[in-house]
Amino acid sequence: MMEGSHNSQSHEKVTGLRIGIEGRAAVIPPRTGIGNYVYHLLHSFDRMQSYDSFYAYFRHLPDGAASRWVRNLKRVRFASFPGRGWMTLRLPVRMLLDGIQVAHFTWWNMPPICTGRTVLTIHDLSFERGPEWYVPEQARIHQCYRRWVQRADHLIAVSEFTKRELMELYQTPGDKISVTPEAAGDQFHPTPAPGENPNRPLGLPRGYILAVGTLQPRKNYTRLIDAYRIVVDRMPSAPQLVIAGAEGWLCDHVLEKAYHLQLAGNLILLGYVSDDFLPALYRGAGIFVFPSLYEGFGLPVLEAMQTGVPVICSNTSSLPEVAGDAALLVDPTETEQIALAIHKVLTDESMREDLSARGLAQAARFSWEKTACLTLQVYHRVAK
């Protein structure tokens, strides 16, 4: 309610829900997909007009840059409590003391006992479709997913694809699942930021082929590197391939594939690039390539589109849903097809311009404000 606004015909006090949001992913560096989801959700709740009270819970809030944004939030209250038994005991007790009516668990697990109604976000079920993409320790954790899915009062899926996966693999009723798509942040746009060098973003020569995402098997970088080798053989003047992403699990094959191309100066592995520098990295790219084998949503596709970069991405999982008709879709298991797509976009200026314009229009269909509003509707529906 806006400050100073009163209804003279009614003096009834309006009270909202007490909503608890488990936010640890937002402050665990490096912040990637799930962390960005929580981060933008909290910021959007903080900006919206609502009678509800939002409480964000973290295992700990680190000092310094990782937690600066926390101190800037006004309407979201924070609780931090380190120590063992965080999810099983400390978090549910804190929520009980705070009178939480709807508890939203944003990562992959929930407390065994929780007062109030519970909402669980499911980002993907990649471990069900590709267990070979994970190390054994992760596989053991993922075995608990079905239990949490069954226990939650309601589920949020980040795409229609993930909703279908839940219905097919876990036989979850469709009316138990709501879809709230993700979005690119406002910092992703075609216009260079003040002080940014548009010709050499991050010191790189403009026009490179860009890929963004953690180095792990599911991202399919080995085939991307093989496809890039084909492109370079056919087009020696091809721009460099730049991959931005932290080293993840089972990434040795990627590093081995990249070694000789790095020596030749054709490939640059940047490692993790924070949100402070990522928009400039996108803006400097000539093409963005996202050949992932499986995505619950695929946020980098929208980030690239929102900065005006032509996009090539996989035709699998959620990616056609996210990309719409604004990307060149390829079979991620066909190295030659990836190579042909890269070569085609590099050599066809009209296609690049068309993909750029379509991408900007597609990205505009998504926003974190819409995501937050849809999420808030879920809380109220569950609380009834």
N, C-alpha and C positions, 0 to 999 in steps of 0.2 A: 504494500500500500504506500502511495506517495506521502511524504511528510506533509502534515498540515491539512490533509484531505479528510473531511468528516461527512458523514451522512446524518443530517439533522433529524431524520425520521427514524433512525435506529441507533441505539447506543450499545447494542450487543457487541461484546468483545469477540473478535474473530481470532481463533487460534488455529495454528497449522500443525503439521506433523513434526515430530522429532526424528530426523533421518540421520543415521550413522553410516559413514562411508569409509571402508577400509582402504587406506591410501598409500600403503608402503611402496608400491611400484613406482610412484611418482618421484620418490626421493632416493631410489637406488640407482647409482650411476653404473654404466652409462644408461641414460633414460632413452628407451626405444619405444616400440609399439604400445605395449600395455601401459607403460609409464606415461606416455603422451596422452593416452586415453583418459587416465585418472586426472592428470594435470589439467587438461582442457575441460573436463567435466566439472571439477571444483571451481575453476575460474568462471565458468559459465553460470553455475549456481550462484556464485558471489555477485554477479552482475544483474541477475534477473529479479523482477519484482515478485515476491512470494511471501506468504505468511508462514512458511515452513522454516524450521531451524535445522541447519546442517552442521553435523559434527564430523570432522575428519580424524581418523585414527592412524597412527604410524607406530611402527616398532621403535623407531628413534628418528629424530630430526637432526640431520648433520648440520654443523655450522658452515658458514661460508656460502659460496655461490649456489650450492645444491638446494639451499633452503631459503634463499632471498625472497622467492615468490610467496612463500608461506606468510611472511610478515606483511605482505602487501594486501592480503585478503582480509576483508572487514566482516563479512557476514558468515563466514565459515569458521567455526571454532575448532581448535586443535587440541589433541591429546597425544602425548608421546610417552611411552613407557617401555624402556629396554628390559631385557632379561628373558630367561627361559619361560616356557609355558605361555608365550604371548598369544598365540591363536587359540590354544585350548582352554586357557583360564583367564589371563589378564584382560584380553580384549572383551570377552563376553561379560565379565564382571563390571568393567568400566562402562559398557553399553547399558547394563542393567541400572547402574547408579545414575547414569545420565537420562534414564527414562526413554531410551530409544524405542520407537515404535516400528520403524522399518530399517533393517540393517542390509546394506548393499556390500557384497563381497566382490571385489573387482578383478581378482586374479584367478586362482585355480582352486582354492579350498575355503572351508568354512569351519567354525568351531563345532565341536560335537553337540553342544547344547547352546542355544541362543534364545533369549527372550525376544518377543516381538516377531514380526513377519520378516522373512528373509528373501533377498533377491541376489542371484548369482549371475555374473557376466561370463559367458562362454565366448572366447575369442576364436578358437578353432579346435578341431579334433584331428589335427595332423598326426598325432601319435597313434591314432587308430588306423589311419590310412597308410602311414609310412613309419612303422616302428624302427626301421633300419636307419632313420634319420636322427636317432637319439642314442645317447649312451645309456647303459643299463640302469644307472641311478635315476635318471629321468623317467625311464619306463616304469620303474616301481612307483614313483610318485603319481604318474598318470593313471595307474590302475585304480586310484581312489576317485577319479573323475565321476564315474557312473554313480558312486555312492552320493557325492555332493549334488549331482544333477537330480537324483531322486529325492533328496532331503529338502532342497530349496523349495520355498513356496512358489517362486516364479523365476524364470530365466530370461536374461537379456542376451540375444545373439546380435553380433555386429553386422550381419548380412543375412539376406534371405537364404543364401547358400548354407551358412552355418546352421540356420534354423532347420533346413532340410536334413543336414547331417545329423542333428540331434534326434529328429523324428525317425530317421532311418536306422541309425546305429544304436540308439538307446531306447527306441520306441516311446519317445517323449510325446505326450499329447500336444498338438499344435497350439491349443488355447493356453498352454502353460508358458509359451515362448513369445516374447515381443522382440521386434527388430528395431534397433537404434543404430543407424549407420554412423561411421566415423566421418571426419572431415579434415581438411588441411587447415593449419593455423593461419591467422591473419598475416603473419610475417612472410608468407609465401605469395609473392606477386611479381609481375614482370619488371617493375621499376626498380633500378638499383637504389640501395639505401645510401644515405649521406656518407661520404667518405669511401664508398665502395669503388674499386677499380673494375669497371665492366669489361675491360679488355684482358685483364689478368686476375680473375677471381681466385683468391687464396694463392696467388702467385703462379697459377696455371694458365697456359695459353688458351684463349677462348675457343669453343667449338668441339671440345672433347666428347667422347661417348661415355655416358655416365651410368653407373649402377649403384644403388644404395641399399644396404641391408647387412645384417650380421653375417659373417663368413661361417656358414653352416650348410650341411648337405641339401636341405630343402630349398635353398636359394638358387641352386643349380649353376653355380659359378664355373664349375669345370666345363660344362657344355658352352657357357658363354665365352670362356677363354678360347676353347677350340673353335667356336664360330668366328671369333675375332681373328684368329690365325688365318682362317680361310679368307676373310675380308682383306687382310693385309697382303696375302699372297696375290690376290686379284687386283688390289688397289694399294700399291705401296705408299701412296700419299695419304692414306686414311689417318684420321686424327687419333690421338692416344685414347686408350681405354682407361678410365679412372673408376676405381671401385672404392666406395666409402662405407666402412663398416668395421666394427670391432671383431677381433678373432673370437669365434664361438667354438662350440664342440665339434669334433671330427672335421676340422678344417685343414688338416695336413695335406690332403689331395689338392685343395685349392692353392695352397702355398707352393706346392711342388710344380703345379701347372703354370703358376705365375712366374716362376723363377727366371726362366730364360727370356721371357718377354720383358721382364723388368730390366734385365741386363742390357737388352737391346734398346731400352728407352721407350718401348711401345705401351707399357702398362705401368700404372701408378696405383699402389695400394695405400690409401690415405689413413686407414684405421678409422676409429670412431670420430665423427664430426658432429659437434654439438649443434643445437638449434640456433645458436648465435651466428654460426657460419654456414649452416646448411642451405638457407635460401640463396646466398650468393653462389654457392656451388652449383645449385640447380640452374640459376640464371646464366651461368657461363657455359652450360652444356649445349651441344648441337643436337644431341639425341639422348633420350633416357631409355634404357633397356631394363626390363624387369622380367627375367625368364623363370620365375619361381615355379616350383612343381606344385605347391599347395599354399593357399593363403585363406585365412578366415575373412580378411578384408583386403589388405594390400594398400596401406596408407601412402607409401611413397609414390604410387601411381598418381594419386590426387595432388600430392605436393608438387610433383613435376608439372602436371597439367596446369596448376594454378600459377606457376611461374612462366607459362607459355612455351614449355619445352615439348617438342614432338615425342610421343611415347610409343614404344614397342613393348608389348607385354604378352604373357602367356594366355592361352585360350582355355585355361583350366580353372577349377574351383570357383572362387568368388570374383576373379579378375574380370571376366566379361560383364558381370553385373556392375562393377565399379567403373570400368572404363567406358561402357556403353559403345557408341559408334565413334569414339574419339581417339582410339588407339589402333595401331596395326597389330592384330592378334596372330600369334604363332604357336605351334605345337612345341612345348618346351623340351620334349624328348628328341626332337629332330634338329640336330646341330646345323645341318645344311639350310634348313628353313629359317633358323635364326640369322645365319650369315646372309642369306638372300634378302631378308627384311632390312637388316642394317645397311647393306649395300644400296638397296633401293631408296631408302630414306636419305642416305648421304648424297646420292646423285640426282635426286628429284626435288628441286626447290619448291615447286608448286605443291607437292605432297607434304613437305615440311610445313609450309604455310597453312595448308588445310588442317593438318593434324594439330598445329598450335592453336588455331582458332576454335576448332572443335573441343580441344582439351580445356580451354578457358571456360567455354560454355558448360561443359560437363562438370567441372569442379565447382562452378557456381551453384549447382543443384544441392550441394552439401554444405552444412555449417555446424559448428559446435553448439550454437544457440538452439538449432533444431534438435540436435542430439540431446541436449539437456532438457528441453521441453518434453520430448518423448519419454525420457527417463523419468522425469517428475510425474508424468501421467501414469507410468508403471507403478511408482511408489503409492500413489493415491488409490489406484485400482486394487493393489495388493492389500492395502490397509483396511479396505471396506469389509 
